[in-house]
């Protein structure tokens, strides 16, 4: 017998019992499905067995780690169903590209085409596999055997990925007769994936899954056409330069062609910035360029580079930060926890902003404020601005796309830009890299360099930052006149050398430890690139340092 402490109470179980059985006995205490357990603070999958006295805590699908576990298992379920319906060659040529809301867009490769009828059969087969409650098992294979297994099944992306694997063993998951590799934890069986949908979308298909905010309900799929097209175009850029997965990137690093690839990627970004500047210049009456995007999107560097491009069209851009219109901090609204909510619209003096901008549009001279973050007060220091015929304001802030922020300005006077780091580089074809991971690593590196913030502090604040983005930024992204993807295919290989020491500083027992460990494991897939390869105006330098701009 073993003694297990759960919620402060000791209970006795047979040695070797599965954590899944213990979880089932406590499921009624939780609204959401239990996905994982922690054993003395270490995460364990439910199909593992108890081997000692310990303290257990449960992780549900409402938790970020638990939700990711559900998603990975659902993807494996889909791949198994594709194999059953269309064969292993078909499963090897389906790629999980990127997320669109609650849906995951999957594309077809190498001439594969699954029509609507076949996709419906795959969905039906997924339902059958859920009813069968097939076990998900994990086995550590010697690296050579795992690579041979993936090669035999046509998974060239995994063969390329594991060429650079330092570990002598590779964990392979099995679901019936289907084998695959997944970066992260998995549910114990197909029976746990009760909620999903699968349907044709554009040239591929969408796997729709519950969101962590409401993991017991199927969400409605809401198409986001501009975001979808931006992500699709970025994927095409990757194909053009031969980088679709981390294995492809590592191949180019080893082939010593990374300098050329960086220059091509930077040129592609500059071309897109130039296209946006040309569109602004061609529109009559535009006086306000409104730039918004989530944290660590590279808004500052983008605004500088856009301003340079606007100058080539004879325009005179002037930067303005919406942060300068913060109300004094003692007047900042409080959130539900009683803390100052600096991200809500009411934290800004919207009325004053509209008065100033309207006066500028009328041709008047206006003294613009700056915000002193040390004193928490707005100040006026004689910064007088007037809009001439060729003058244009480049305004940056998280509420830039919200019409309530600039309600008094005529629509034709505004040009709205949404910017984000929309990563389309994947670990392999079945393991996508969430865009939030890219931005979080950017922020960890930048905040340590510019603010002296520890990685633990940045990670601890991230959920709050993400909630603000979901509420104040993402709902308005489709209203933008242009979207700009600031992610670069090579940047995680650059960030790696800066982020790893910071993440290693987070110790076991700290609340942020599990997230730090996950990110460290993720970074292991990348070979490093020196930041010396980056141009001085690279957007990546906003985070690692050495930029020619004040960022």
C-alpha positions in Angstrom: 0.0 0.0 0.0 1.0 3.6 -0.6 -0.1 6.7 1.2 -1.2 9.6 -1.1 -2.1 13.0 0.2 -4.8 14.8 -1.8 -6.2 18.2 -0.7 -4.5 17.8 2.7 -6.1 14.4 3.3 -4.2 11.1 3.3 -5.6 8.1 1.5 -4.3 4.6 0.9 -4.0 2.9 -2.5 -2.5 -0.3 -3.9 1.1 0.1 -5.1 1.1 0.3 -8.9 -2.4 1.8 -9.3 -2.9 4.1 -12.3 -3.3 7.8 -11.6 -6.3 7.7 -13.9 -8.2 5.5 -11.4 -7.5 8.0 -8.6 -8.5 10.9 -10.8 -11.8 9.2 -11.7 -12.6 9.0 -8.0 -12.1 12.7 -7.6 -13.6 13.9 -10.9 -16.9 15.0 -9.3 -14.9 17.6 -7.4 -14.0 19.4 -10.6 -16.2 21.0 -13.3 -13.8 20.2 -16.1 -12.2 16.9 -17.1 -9.0 16.0 -15.2 -6.2 15.7 -17.8 -3.0 15.3 -15.7 -1.7 15.0 -12.2 1.2 16.5 -10.4 3.2 14.1 -8.2 5.1 16.0 -5.5 5.1 18.9 -7.9 6.1 16.9 -11.0 3.6 16.5 -13.9 2.6 13.0 -14.7 0.3 11.5 -17.4 -2.8 9.6 -16.1 -1.7 6.3 -17.6 1.4 6.3 -15.4 1.3 4.3 -12.1 1.9 5.2 -8.5 5.2 3.9 -7.2 5.7 5.6 -3.8 4.0 7.7 -1.1 3.4 11.2 -2.5 1.2 14.3 -2.7 -1.1 14.6 -5.7 -2.8 17.6 -7.3 -5.0 17.5 -10.4 -4.7 19.5 -13.6 -7.9 19.9 -15.7 -8.7 21.0 -19.2 -9.5 24.4 -17.9 -5.8 24.8 -17.1 -3.5 25.8 -20.0 -1.3 22.7 -19.7 -4.4 20.5 -19.5 -6.0 22.2 -22.5 -2.8 21.6 -24.6 -2.9 18.0 -23.6 -6.5 17.7 -24.9 -5.5 19.4 -28.1 -2.5 17.1 -28.8 -4.6 14.0 -28.1 -7.4 15.2 -30.4 -4.8 15.8 -33.2 -3.5 12.2 -32.7 -7.0 10.9 -32.8 -7.6 12.8 -36.1 -4.4 11.3 -37.6 -5.3 7.8 -36.5 -8.8 8.3 -38.1 -7.2 9.6 -41.4 -4.9 6.5 -41.4 -7.9 4.2 -41.0 -10.0 6.0 -43.7 -7.4 7.0 -46.3 -4.2 5.2 -45.4 -0.9 6.0 -43.7 0.4 7.9 -46.7 -2.5 10.3 -46.3 -1.9 10.8 -42.6 1.8 11.5 -43.3 0.8 14.3 -45.7 -1.6 16.2 -43.4 -0.1 19.2 -41.6 -1.5 21.0 -38.6 -0.7 24.6 -39.7 -2.0 27.2 -37.3 -4.9 28.1 -35.0 -7.9 30.3 -36.1 -9.9 31.0 -33.0 -10.9 27.7 -31.5 -10.1 25.9 -34.8 -6.9 24.3 -36.0 -6.3 24.7 -39.8 -4.9 21.5 -41.4 -3.5 21.5 -44.9 -2.7 18.7 -47.4 0.8 18.1 -48.9 2.4 16.3 -51.8 -0.7 16.1 -54.0 -3.0 14.8 -51.2 -6.6 16.1 -51.4 -9.3 15.0 -49.0 -12.7 16.0 -50.3 -15.7 16.9 -48.1 -17.1 13.4 -48.1 -13.8 11.8 -47.0 -13.4 14.4 -44.3 -16.9 13.5 -43.0 -15.8 9.8 -43.0 -12.7 10.8 -40.9 -14.9 12.7 -38.5 -17.2 9.6 -38.1 -14.2 7.4 -37.6 -13.0 9.7 -34.8 -16.3 9.3 -33.1 -16.0 5.5 -33.4 -12.5 5.6 -31.9 -13.7 7.7 -29.0 -16.5 5.1 -28.3 -13.8 2.3 -28.5 -11.8 4.1 -25.8 -8.5 3.1 -27.3 -5.5 3.4 -24.9 -2.8 5.9 -25.6 0.6 4.5 -24.6 4.1 5.8 -24.5 7.3 4.0 -25.1 10.9 5.2 -25.2 12.6 4.0 -28.4 16.3 4.2 -29.1 16.7 7.2 -31.4 17.8 5.1 -34.4 14.8 2.9 -34.0 12.4 5.8 -33.7 13.8 7.5 -36.8 13.5 4.2 -38.7 9.9 3.9 -37.6 9.0 7.4 -38.7 10.9 6.9 -42.0 8.9 3.7 -42.6 5.7 5.6 -42.1 6.6 8.5 -44.5 7.1 11.1 -41.7 10.1 12.8 -43.2 9.6 15.9 -41.0 10.2 13.8 -37.9 13.3 12.1 -39.4 14.7 15.6 -40.1 13.8 16.9 -36.6 15.4 14.0 -34.7 18.6 14.2 -36.7 19.5 16.9 -34.3 18.2 15.2 -31.1 20.9 14.9 -28.4 18.9 12.4 -26.3 19.6 8.7 -27.0 15.9 7.9 -26.6 12.7 9.3 -28.1 9.2 8.9 -26.6 6.8 7.6 -29.2 3.0 7.5 -28.6 0.9 4.7 -29.8 -2.9 4.7 -30.4 -4.0 1.3 -31.7 -1.8 0.7 -34.8 -0.8 4.4 -35.2 2.5 5.7 -34.0 3.5 9.4 -33.7 5.6 11.8 -31.8 4.1 14.7 -29.7 5.9 17.4 -27.8 4.1 17.4 -24.5 1.7 15.3 -22.5 -1.2 13.2 -23.7 -4.5 11.9 -22.3 -4.7 8.2 -21.4 -7.3 7.1 -24.0 -9.4 8.3 -26.9 -12.5 8.2 -24.7 -11.5 11.5 -23.2 -11.9 13.4 -26.5 -15.7 13.8 -26.3 -15.9 17.2 -27.9 -14.6 18.0 -31.4 -15.7 18.8 -34.9 -14.0 18.4 -38.3 -15.0 20.0 -41.5 -13.7 21.3 -44.9 -12.3 24.8 -44.9 -10.7 26.6 -47.9 -8.2 24.2 -49.4 -7.9 22.1 -46.2 -9.9 21.4 -43.1 -10.6 22.7 -39.6 -10.3 20.7 -36.4 -12.6 22.5 -33.9 -12.0 22.0 -30.2 -13.2 23.5 -26.9 -11.4 26.4 -25.5 -9.8 26.5 -22.0 -12.2 29.2 -20.9 -15.1 26.7 -21.4 -13.7 23.2 -22.0 -17.0 21.5 -21.6 -18.7 23.3 -24.4 -18.2 23.2 -28.2 -17.5 26.8 -29.5 -18.9 28.3 -32.6 -16.3 28.6 -35.4 -15.9 32.2 -36.5 -14.0 32.7 -39.7 -11.3 35.4 -39.5 -10.5 35.9 -43.2 -7.8 38.6 -42.9 -5.9 36.7 -40.2 -6.3 33.4 -42.1 -4.9 34.9 -45.3 -2.0 36.5 -43.4 -1.0 33.2 -41.8 -1.4 31.4 -45.2 0.8 33.9 -46.9 3.5 33.5 -44.2 3.4 29.8 -44.7 4.0 30.3 -48.4 7.0 32.5 -47.6 8.4 29.6 -45.6 8.0 27.3 -48.5 9.7 29.8 -50.8 12.8 29.7 -48.7 12.6 26.0 -47.9 11.7 26.3 -44.2 8.4 24.7 -43.0 9.5 23.0 -39.8 12.2 23.2 -37.1 14.1 20.4 -38.9 14.2 22.5 -42.1 15.6 25.4 -40.1 18.3 23.3 -38.5 19.3 21.9 -41.9 19.9 25.4 -43.2 21.8 26.4 -40.1 24.1 23.4 -40.5 24.5 24.1 -44.3 25.9 27.5 -43.3 23.2 29.2 -45.5 21.6 31.0 -42.5 23.0 34.4 -43.3 21.4 34.4 -46.7 18.1 33.1 -45.3 18.0 35.9 -42.7 18.5 38.6 -45.4 15.7 37.1 -47.5 13.4 37.0 -44.5 14.2 40.6 -43.6 13.7 41.6 -47.2 10.3 39.9 -47.3 9.3 41.9 -44.2 10.6 45.2 -45.6 8.6 44.5 -48.8 5.4 44.1 -46.8 6.1 47.3 -44.8 6.6 49.1 -48.1 3.3 47.7 -49.5 1.5 49.1 -46.4 3.2 52.5 -46.7 2.2 52.7 -50.4 -1.4 51.8 -49.6 -1.5 54.6 -47.0 0.1 57.1 -49.4 -2.5 56.3 -52.1 -5.5 56.9 -49.9 -6.8 60.5 -49.8 -7.3 62.1 -46.4 -5.4 59.7 -44.2 -3.9 61.6 -41.3 -3.9 59.0 -38.5 -2.2 55.6 -38.8 -3.5 53.5 -35.9 -1.2 50.6 -34.9 -2.3 47.9 -32.4 -1.3 44.4 -31.5 -0.7 42.1 -28.6 2.3 42.2 -26.2 5.7 41.7 -27.8 4.5 42.0 -31.4 7.3 44.5 -32.3 5.0 47.5 -32.6 7.8 50.0 -31.8 10.3 48.8 -34.5 7.5 48.3 -37.0 6.3 51.9 -36.5 9.9 53.2 -37.0 10.3 51.2 -40.2 6.9 52.2 -41.5 7.7 55.8 -40.8 10.8 55.5 -43.0 8.8 54.0 -45.8 6.2 56.7 -45.5 8.9 59.3 -45.9 9.8 57.8 -49.3 6.3 58.9 -50.4 6.9 62.5 -49.3 5.0 62.1 -46.0 6.2 63.4 -42.7 5.3 60.9 -40.0 5.1 61.8 -36.3 5.0 59.1 -33.6 2.4 59.2 -30.8 2.0 56.6 -28.1 -1.5 56.1 -26.7 0.2 55.4 -23.4 0.7 59.2 -23.1 -3.0 59.5 -22.6 -3.2 57.4 -19.5 -5.3 59.0 -16.7 -3.3 59.6 -13.6 -2.6 56.3 -11.9 -4.6 57.3 -8.8 -7.7 57.5 -11.1 -7.1 54.1 -12.9 -10.1 51.8 -12.7 -9.7 48.6 -10.7 -10.2 45.1 -12.0 -12.2 42.3 -10.4 -9.3 41.5 -8.0 -9.1 45.1 -6.9 -5.9 45.8 -8.8 -5.3 48.8 -11.2 -6.5 47.7 -14.7 -4.0 49.5 -17.0 -5.3 47.7 -20.1 -9.0 48.7 -20.1 -10.1 51.5 -22.3 -11.2 53.5 -19.3 -7.5 53.7 -18.1 -7.0 56.2 -21.0 -8.4 59.7 -21.3 -10.4 59.0 -24.4 -12.1 62.4 -24.4 -8.8 64.3 -24.3 -7.3 62.2 -27.0 -10.3 62.9 -29.3 -10.3 66.6 -28.6 -6.5 66.8 -29.4 -6.8 64.8 -32.6 -9.9 66.6 -33.8 -8.1 70.0 -33.2 -5.1 68.7 -35.2 -7.3 67.6 -38.0 -8.8 71.2 -38.2 -5.2 72.5 -38.6 -4.8 73.9 -35.1 -1.7 73.7 -33.0 -2.0 71.3 -30.1 0.3 70.7 -27.1 0.5 66.9 -26.7 1.1 65.2 -23.4 3.7 62.7 -22.2 3.1 60.3 -19.4 5.6 60.1 -16.5 5.5 56.5 -15.4 7.7 57.2 -12.4 5.2 59.7 -10.9 2.1 58.1 -12.5 0.9 61.4 -13.9 0.4 63.0 -17.3 2.6 65.9 -18.0 2.8 68.8 -20.5 6.3 70.0 -21.5 5.7 72.2 -24.5 5.5 69.5 -27.2 3.4 71.4 -29.7 2.3 69.7 -32.9 0.6 70.9 -36.0 -0.5 68.9 -39.0 0.7 70.3 -42.3 -0.3 69.0 -45.7 2.2 66.1 -45.7 2.2 65.4 -42.0 0.8 62.2 -40.7 0.5 60.8 -37.1 1.7 57.2 -36.4 -0.3 56.2 -33.3 0.6 53.1 -31.4 -1.4 51.5 -28.6 -3.4 48.4 -27.7 -6.7 50.2 -28.3 -5.7 51.6 -31.6 -8.2 49.5 -33.6 -11.2 50.1 -31.2 -13.5 52.7 -32.7 -14.4 53.9 -29.2 -10.8 55.2 -28.9 -11.0 57.5 -31.9 -14.8 57.9 -32.2 -14.6 61.6 -33.2 -12.3 61.1 -36.2 -13.7 60.5 -39.7 -13.2 57.0 -41.0 -11.4 58.2 -44.1 -8.8 60.0 -41.9 -7.7 56.7 -40.2 -5.7 53.7 -41.5 -5.7 50.8 -39.1 -2.9 48.2 -38.8 -2.9 45.0 -36.8 0.5 43.6 -36.0 1.3 40.3 -34.3 4.0 37.6 -34.2 2.0 35.0 -36.2 4.3 32.0 -36.1 3.8 29.4 -38.9 7.0 27.5 -38.3 6.1 24.2 -36.6 8.2 21.7 -34.6 7.0 19.2 -37.2 3.9 18.7 -39.2 1.8 17.5 -36.2 3.3 19.7 -33.5 2.5 23.4 -34.1 4.2 26.3 -32.3 1.6 28.5 -30.6 2.1 32.2 -31.5 1.8 33.0 -27.8 5.0 31.0 -27.1 7.0 33.1 -29.6 5.7 36.4 -28.0 6.3 35.1 -24.4 9.9 34.3 -25.2 10.4 37.7 -26.8 9.0 39.4 -23.7 11.1 37.3 -21.3 14.2 38.3 -23.1 13.2 42.0 -23.6 12.0 42.5 -20.0 15.2 41.1 -18.6 17.3 43.3 -20.8 15.4 46.6 -20.5 13.6 46.4 -17.1 15.7 43.9 -15.1 12.6 41.7 -14.7 13.1 38.0 -13.9 11.7 35.3 -16.1 9.5 34.2 -13.2 7.9 37.6 -13.0 7.3 37.8 -16.7 5.8 34.3 -16.8 3.6 35.0 -13.8 2.2 38.1 -15.5 1.6 36.5 -18.8 -1.9 35.0 -18.1 -3.1 38.5 -17.1 -1.6 40.0 -20.3 -3.3 37.3 -22.4 -6.7 38.0 -20.8 -6.3 41.7 -21.7 -5.4 40.8 -25.3 -8.4 38.5 -25.6 -10.7 41.3 -24.4 -9.2 44.5 -25.9 -7.2 43.5 -29.0 -8.3 40.3 -30.7 -12.0 41.2 -31.1 -10.9 44.2 -33.4 -8.2 42.6 -35.5 -10.5 41.9 -38.5 -11.4 45.6 -38.7 -7.8 46.5 -39.7 -7.0 47.9 -43.1 -3.8 45.9 -43.1 -2.2 43.0 -41.1 1.5 42.7 -40.5 3.1 39.4 -39.3 6.2 40.3 -37.3 7.3 36.7 -36.7 10.5 35.6 -38.4 11.2 32.0 -39.2 14.7 32.1 -37.7 14.0 34.2 -34.6 13.5 31.4 -32.0 17.0 30.1 -32.8 18.2 33.6 -32.0 16.1 34.0 -28.8 17.2 30.6 -27.6 20.6 31.7 -26.4 19.1 34.6 -24.4 16.0 32.8 -23.0 17.5 29.6 -21.8 19.7 31.1 -18.9 16.7 33.2 -17.8 14.4 30.2 -17.8 16.9 28.0 -15.9 16.8 30.6 -13.1 13.3 29.5 -12.2 13.6 26.9 -9.5 11.5 23.8 -8.8 8.8 24.7 -6.4 8.2 28.1 -7.9 4.7 28.5 -9.5 6.3 29.3 -12.9 8.5 26.2 -12.9 6.3 23.9 -15.1 6.0 26.6 -17.7 9.7 27.3 -17.7 10.4 23.6 -18.1 8.0 23.3 -21.0 9.7 26.2 -22.8 13.2 24.9 -22.1 12.1 21.5 -23.6 10.7 23.3 -26.6 13.9 25.3 -27.2 15.9 22.1 -27.2 14.7 21.4 -30.7 16.5 24.5 -32.1 20.1 24.9 -33.0 21.2 28.4 -32.0 22.0 31.4 -34.2 24.2 34.3 -33.2 22.4 37.7 -33.0 25.5 39.1 -34.8 23.8 37.9 -38.0 20.9 40.3 -37.6 20.7 43.7 -39.4 20.6 46.7 -37.1 17.0 47.5 -38.1 15.8 43.9 -37.6 12.6 43.7 -35.7 14.2 40.9 -33.6 16.6 43.5 -32.2 13.8 45.1 -30.3 14.0 42.1 -28.0 17.7 41.0 -28.0 19.2 44.5 -28.2 21.5 46.3 -30.7 18.7 48.1 -32.6 19.4 51.3 -34.5 16.1 52.5 -33.3 15.1 53.7 -29.8 13.2 50.6 -28.6 
